């Protein structure tokens, strides 16, 4: 009859062999993970393609839980971002710890082409909290108007509110450009809404010293006032 000692030793030996065999696999997986995130930072599509061919998951988040596509756009790794958008298995709507998705980052960075590609692949234009429309209205570069119009054409809720009650019009009034303010007003944005601090869009414009945007909003509000008759 085998002793308890010999049985335990045999079981321990089996576990040890399994663990030793798993070490190279774990090291390989960690190496692939590190190579993947280094490739995103370097805008290195070829390495990502090689890892994908080996079965690596292109949705593997960073140690800080950033989705790869979101990170590629945030880092300005445009070739990687374009490649990831085209891959059927990539989650286009994965959100960062800050609750941002890839479409929001494309809007913030002024990348109309990426925003169009994302929407064509059914990326979400609407979501709770901060939205792609908020971020498009915040952008102040040459693509701001086209980005904002793109969101509206794809049924962005124009008066969506952030967690603190801020609307896209408020963001445009403070950070954006007058043409975006004008577009939002013409498309039905409510200039009288207030955020949790009690501030309206015209308050945002005044606080940022955006006199042209403040004038646009003021004129629009005056136009909403009922006109008396004698």
Secondary structure, 3 states (H helix, E strand, C coil): CCCHHHHHHHHHHHHHHHHHHHHHHHHHHHHHHHHHHHHHHHCCHHHHHHHHHCCCCCCCCCCCCCCHHHHHHHHCCHHHHHHHHHCCCCCCCCCCCCCCCHHHHHHHCCCHHHHHHHHHCCCCCCCCCCCHHHHHHHCCCCCHHHHHHHHHHCCCCCCCCCCCCCCHHHHHHHCCCHHHHHHHHHCCCCCCCCCCCCCCHHHHHHHCCCHHHHHHHHHHHHHHCCCCCC
